[in-house]
Amino acid sequence: MSDDAPPPSLRGAALPSERLIGTLLDGRYELLREMGRGGLASVFHARHKFTARSLAVKVLLPEYRDHREARERLLREARMLGRIVHPHVVEIVDAGIAGDTPYVAMERLRAKSVEALLTARSKLTVHDTYTIALLAAEALAAVHASRVVHRDIKPGNLLVVRTPSGGRTLKLIDFGAATFVQDEVSEEPASGILGTPEYMAPEQLAGARVQPTADVYAFGVTVYECLAGRVPFTGGLDQIYAQAMTGTRPDLRKLRPDVPPSLAELVERSIDSTPTARFADGAALWEALREIERDIRAETSEVSPSRRGHVRVPYPAPIEMQLASGQVIEGRIQDVSSGGIYVTTQAHVAENTSLILRFALPTGEIVRSAALVRWAKATEDAARTALGLEFDGLSPIFKDAIDDYIKRATTA
């Protein structure tokens, strides 16, 4: 926008999220495009009017602006982030209320989530998993030292960020479900279980107030998934709770024999059903991880598995995606692997949505397969959304056809 045509200011009007694009929030944040949307808020790529800094601004969805609990939760997130200053935790820049719209401004990260990496590779190497775990534990140590429990540790909230020097680091994001530890004055929402069920500790699933050990549990589930390519417990809330309490899960080293015993033991302890049996907090986790570093180096120096469990190659092709409602949306495949595909579409599809896919193999054969949206994010083209889709029950014959295509593409 030019100086003689400033963006409209956002005052008291409750506009739909898509209509916020191009507005000036609180007189200084120009909202450029929506990058993602959760249950209560949208995150926009924004530019500061005076400094021109590129930021991520989290804005409460219009339908929740009169919802006291939702407003307080977003502002509580700002207070918690204000307590935590650490290189592996997303940096808060500002927060406020513009008209009737609460918002939180944070650093904008050019990154891929660990969830996106798992969609691309299915499993991570032991070395990559250990590196992610060590940095995540360091972030948790800072969070817990600030008397905060995150309550939603999972691959989607761990971002692998490229540094200016070309290296990579990790950032913990999304404190929307976070709470203060029990011995402080409660600012807890009045009702509801916050978090993602597959990663929630049994006491969290039961609705009890949690301690840092709940984050340790979610950390353990995340590391298990990075190594095994699946979470240890699945199903509905009751099923997950029952499995977690009884420890009914596949043995990690049977699923992944190259995992060092010391790392497998650390994961097992982290996801123990009894909070006091786990590591006490992020600092204890970090110390335990440092103690087994020699084991990781020894094991990974002898075993060098492929960096990707499922290699992806470009495969530009149209695709149809059917929602549970029966609605069919169109998209375009960008990359393909035998584990899943990367698709762009003009439709908005939320994470964890189940789809039925219809597309053509390189052989010309038409494929129908169930799939799950593992991650969703805005592209540089604001009109399109990128989706990471994981196949669910794709025929081995079709997987072989995709693998043959990938082999030819990577050896050509």
C-alpha positions in Angstrom: 0.0 0.0 0.0 1.2 3.5 -0.8 1.6 6.3 1.7 -1.3 8.2 0.2 -3.6 5.2 0.6 -3.0 3.9 4.1 -4.6 0.7 5.2 -7.9 1.0 7.1 -7.5 1.0 10.8 -9.1 -1.7 12.9 -11.2 -0.1 15.6 -14.3 -1.6 17.3 -15.8 -3.5 14.4 -15.8 -7.3 14.6 -14.6 -8.3 11.1 -14.3 -11.9 9.8 -10.6 -13.0 9.9 -10.2 -12.9 6.1 -11.5 -9.3 6.1 -8.7 -8.3 8.5 -6.1 -8.6 5.7 -5.0 -5.2 4.7 -6.1 -3.5 7.9 -3.9 -1.6 10.3 -4.1 -3.2 13.8 -3.7 -0.9 16.7 -2.3 1.8 14.5 0.9 0.0 13.7 0.6 -3.6 12.5 -0.4 -4.0 8.9 -2.0 -7.5 8.5 -0.7 -8.9 5.2 -2.0 -12.4 5.0 -3.3 -15.2 7.2 -0.6 -17.8 8.0 -2.7 -20.2 10.1 -5.8 -20.6 12.2 -6.5 -22.4 15.4 -9.6 -23.0 17.5 -9.6 -19.5 19.0 -7.3 -17.3 17.0 -5.7 -16.6 13.6 -2.1 -15.8 13.0 -1.2 -13.2 10.4 2.0 -12.2 8.7 2.2 -8.5 9.6 4.5 -5.6 9.0 5.2 -2.9 11.6 4.2 0.5 10.2 7.1 2.3 11.6 10.0 -0.2 11.7 8.9 -2.3 8.7 9.8 -5.4 10.8 8.1 -8.6 9.6 6.1 -10.2 12.5 3.6 -12.8 13.3 0.4 -11.4 15.0 -2.0 -13.7 16.7 -5.6 -12.2 16.7 -8.6 -13.6 18.5 -11.3 -14.9 16.0 -14.2 -12.5 15.7 -16.7 -15.0 17.2 -14.7 -15.1 20.4 -14.2 -11.3 20.9 -17.1 -11.2 23.4 -16.0 -14.4 25.1 -14.4 -13.5 28.3 -12.5 -16.8 28.8 -11.1 -16.7 25.3 -9.9 -13.1 25.6 -8.3 -13.8 29.0 -6.5 -16.9 27.6 -4.9 -14.9 24.7 -3.8 -12.2 27.1 -2.5 -14.8 29.6 -0.4 -16.3 26.8 1.2 -12.9 26.3 2.0 -12.6 30.0 3.5 -16.1 30.0 5.7 -15.4 27.0 6.7 -12.1 28.6 8.3 -14.1 31.4 10.3 -16.4 29.2 13.3 -15.0 27.3 15.2 -17.9 25.7 16.7 -18.5 22.2 14.6 -21.7 21.9 11.3 -20.1 22.8 9.4 -17.8 20.4 10.0 -14.2 21.2 7.0 -11.9 22.1 7.3 -8.4 20.8 4.0 -6.8 21.9 0.4 -7.4 23.0 -2.7 -5.3 23.4 -6.3 -4.8 22.7 -7.3 -2.9 19.5 -10.9 -1.8 19.8 -12.4 -5.1 20.9 -9.6 -7.3 19.4 -6.9 -8.8 21.7 -3.7 -9.6 19.9 -0.2 -10.9 20.6 2.7 -9.8 18.3 5.7 -12.3 18.0 8.8 -12.8 16.0 8.0 -14.3 12.6 9.9 -17.5 12.0 10.9 -19.0 8.7 10.7 -22.6 9.7 9.4 -26.1 9.3 7.6 -27.8 12.1 8.8 -31.2 13.3 5.3 -32.4 12.3 6.1 -31.3 8.7 9.4 -33.2 8.9 7.6 -36.3 10.0 5.1 -36.0 7.2 8.0 -35.9 4.7 10.1 -38.6 6.3 7.8 -40.7 8.4 10.6 -41.2 10.9 13.7 -39.2 11.8 17.2 -40.4 12.3 18.4 -41.1 15.8 20.8 -38.2 15.5 18.2 -35.7 14.3 15.8 -36.8 17.0 18.3 -36.5 19.7 19.3 -33.0 18.5 15.6 -31.9 18.5 15.0 -33.5 21.9 18.0 -31.7 23.5 17.0 -28.3 22.2 13.3 -28.9 23.2 14.4 -29.9 26.7 16.4 -26.8 27.0 13.4 -24.7 25.9 11.2 -26.6 28.5 13.8 -26.0 31.2 13.4 -22.2 30.6 9.6 -22.5 30.5 9.5 -24.4 33.8 12.0 -22.1 35.4 9.5 -19.3 34.7 6.8 -21.3 36.6 4.8 -22.1 33.4 3.5 -25.4 32.1 3.1 -25.4 28.3 0.5 -28.2 28.2 0.6 -28.7 24.4 4.1 -30.0 23.6 3.9 -31.8 20.2 5.7 -31.9 16.9 3.5 -29.2 15.4 4.6 -26.7 18.1 8.4 -27.4 17.7 9.8 -25.4 14.7 13.1 -26.1 13.1 14.4 -22.6 12.2 17.1 -21.7 9.7 19.6 -19.3 11.2 21.2 -16.3 9.3 24.4 -18.3 9.1 22.7 -21.2 7.4 22.5 -23.5 10.4 19.4 -24.7 12.1 17.9 -24.2 15.6 14.7 -25.0 17.4 11.8 -22.8 18.7 9.0 -23.8 20.9 5.7 -22.0 20.0 2.0 -21.7 20.8 1.4 -21.0 24.5 -2.3 -20.8 24.0 -3.0 -23.8 26.4 -0.2 -22.8 28.9 -0.9 -22.3 32.6 1.0 -21.2 35.7 2.2 -24.0 38.0 -0.1 -25.1 40.8 1.5 -23.1 43.7 0.7 -19.8 42.0 -2.5 -17.9 41.8 -4.7 -19.8 39.4 -5.7 -18.1 36.1 -7.1 -21.3 34.8 -10.0 -21.3 32.3 -13.3 -22.2 33.9 -13.8 -25.4 32.0 -12.4 -27.7 29.2 -9.4 -29.9 28.7 -6.7 -28.0 26.8 -4.1 -29.8 24.7 -3.8 -32.5 22.0 -5.1 -35.9 23.3 -2.4 -38.1 21.9 0.3 -36.1 23.7 -1.6 -35.4 26.9 -0.5 -37.0 30.2 -3.1 -39.2 31.9 -3.7 -36.6 34.7 -4.2 -34.0 32.0 -6.7 -36.2 30.2 -8.5 -36.6 33.5 -8.9 -32.9 33.8 -6.6 -32.5 36.8 -4.4 -29.4 37.2 -0.9 -30.3 35.9 2.7 -29.8 36.8 5.8 -29.7 34.6 5.8 -33.5 34.5 2.8 -33.2 32.1 5.1 -31.5 29.6 7.8 -34.2 30.2 5.1 -36.8 29.2 4.2 -34.9 26.0 7.9 -34.5 25.3 8.3 -38.3 25.6 5.4 -39.0 23.2 6.9 -36.5 20.7 10.4 -38.2 20.8 8.7 -41.7 20.5 6.8 -40.5 17.4 10.0 -39.1 15.9 11.7 -42.4 16.2 8.8 -44.8 15.7 6.8 -42.9 13.1 3.7 -43.2 15.2 2.4 -42.1 18.6 2.3 -44.7 21.4 -1.4 -44.4 22.1 -4.3 -43.8 19.7 -8.1 -43.7 19.7 -10.6 -41.7 21.6 -10.0 -39.9 24.9 -11.0 -42.9 26.9 -9.0 -45.3 24.9 -5.8 -43.2 25.1 -6.3 -42.8 28.8 -6.7 -46.5 29.4 -3.7 -47.4 27.2 -1.5 -44.7 28.9 -2.5 -46.0 32.4 -1.7 -49.6 31.6 1.4 -48.9 29.4 -0.1 -50.7 26.5 2.1 -49.6 23.6 4.5 -51.1 21.1 8.0 -51.5 22.4 10.1 -48.6 20.9 13.2 -50.8 20.2 11.1 -53.4 18.4 9.8 -50.7 16.1 13.2 -49.1 15.8 16.1 -51.5 16.7 18.8 -48.8 16.0 17.6 -46.7 18.9 20.2 -46.8 21.7 18.9 -48.5 24.9 19.7 -45.4 27.0 17.5 -43.2 24.7 14.7 -45.8 24.7 14.8 -45.9 28.5 14.7 -42.1 28.7 11.6 -42.1 26.5 9.9 -44.9 28.6 10.5 -43.0 31.8 9.2 -39.8 30.3 5.8 -41.4 29.4 5.4 -43.3 32.7 1.7 -43.1 33.8 2.8 -41.9 37.3 3.9 -38.2 37.3 6.5 -38.7 40.1 8.2 -41.5 38.1 9.0 -39.1 35.2 11.7 -36.5 35.1 10.7 -33.6 37.3 11.0 -30.9 34.6 12.8 -29.7 31.5 16.0 -29.1 33.4 16.1 -32.8 34.6 15.3 -33.9 31.1 18.1 -31.9 29.6 20.6 -33.3 32.1 19.5 -36.8 31.3 19.9 -36.2 27.6 23.4 -34.8 28.0 24.4 -37.9 30.0 23.5 -40.2 27.1 25.1 -38.1 24.4 28.1 -40.4 24.1 25.7 -43.4 23.5 24.0 -41.4 20.7 27.3 -40.6 19.0 28.6 -44.2 19.3 25.4 -45.7 17.8 24.9 -43.2 15.0 28.5 -43.4 13.9 27.9 -47.1 13.1 24.4 -46.8 11.8 23.5 -44.1 9.2 19.9 -44.6 8.1 18.5 -42.5 5.3 17.7 -39.0 6.5 14.2 -39.6 5.2 12.0 -42.6 5.9 10.1 -41.6 2.8 12.0 -39.7 0.1 10.0 -37.1 -1.6 10.4 -35.9 -5.2 8.5 -33.3 -7.3 5.3 -34.6 -8.9 3.1 -31.8 -10.3 -0.4 -33.3 -10.8 -4.0 -32.4 -10.0 -5.8 -34.1 -7.1 -9.3 -34.3 -5.7 -9.8 -34.3 -1.9 -13.2 -35.4 -0.5 -14.2 -34.2 3.0 -16.3 -36.2 5.4 -19.3 -34.0 4.4 -19.0 -35.2 0.9 -17.6 -31.9 -0.4 -14.9 -32.3 -3.0 -12.1 -29.8 -3.2 -9.4 -29.5 -5.9 -5.7 -29.1 -5.4 -2.3 -29.7 -7.0 0.3 -32.2 -5.8 3.8 -30.6 -5.4 5.8 -33.5 -4.0 5.1 -37.2 -3.6 6.4 -40.0 -1.4 5.2 -43.5 -0.5 4.2 -42.1 2.9 2.3 -39.0 1.9 2.1 -36.0 -0.4 2.5 -32.2 -0.3 -0.5 -30.4 -1.9 -1.5 -26.8 -2.4 -5.2 -25.8 -2.7 -7.3 -22.7 -2.6 -9.6 -24.2 0.1 -9.0 -23.9 3.8 -8.5 -27.4 5.4 -7.7 -27.8 9.1 -5.0 -30.0 10.6 -6.1 -33.6 11.5 -8.9 -33.5 8.9 -9.6 -36.9 7.3 -9.8 -37.0 3.5 -10.4 -39.3 0.6 -7.9 -38.6 -2.1 -8.2 -39.3 -5.9 -5.2 -38.7 -8.1 -3.2 -40.4 -10.9 0.0 -42.3 -10.4 2.9 -41.7 -12.8 1.8 -45.0 -14.4 -1.6 -43.3 -15.3 -3.5 -45.5 -12.8 -6.1 -43.7 -10.8 -5.6 -44.0 -7.0 -8.2 -43.6 -4.2 -6.8 -43.5 -0.7 -7.7 -42.2 2.7 -5.4 -39.6 4.2 -4.9 -37.3 7.2 -3.9 -33.7 7.1 -0.8 -33.7 9.3 -0.1 -30.0 8.8 -1.6 -27.0 7.1 -0.1 -23.6 6.5 -0.4 -20.5 4.2 1.9 -20.3 1.2 3.6 -17.2 -0.1 0.6 -16.9 -2.4 -2.0 -15.8 0.1 -4.8 -17.3 -1.9 -3.4 -20.9 -1.5 -2.8 -23.2 1.4 -0.1 -25.9 1.7 -1.1 -29.3 3.1 1.0 -32.2 4.3 -1.1 -35.3 3.8 -0.2 -38.7 5.3 -1.6 -41.8 3.4 -3.8 -44.0 5.5 -4.0 -47.6 4.2 -2.5 -46.9 0.7 -2.2 -50.2 -1.2 1.3 -51.7 -1.2 1.0 -52.0 -5.0 0.5 -48.2 -5.3 3.3 -47.6 -2.8 5.6 -49.7 -5.0 4.6 -47.7 -8.0 5.4 -44.4 -6.2 8.8 -45.8 -5.0 9.7 -46.9 -8.6 8.9 -43.4 -9.8 11.0 -41.9 -7.0 13.9 -44.2 -7.7 13.9 -43.2 -11.4 13.6 -39.5 -10.5 16.5 -39.6 -8.1 18.8 -41.6 -10.2 18.2 -39.9 -13.5 
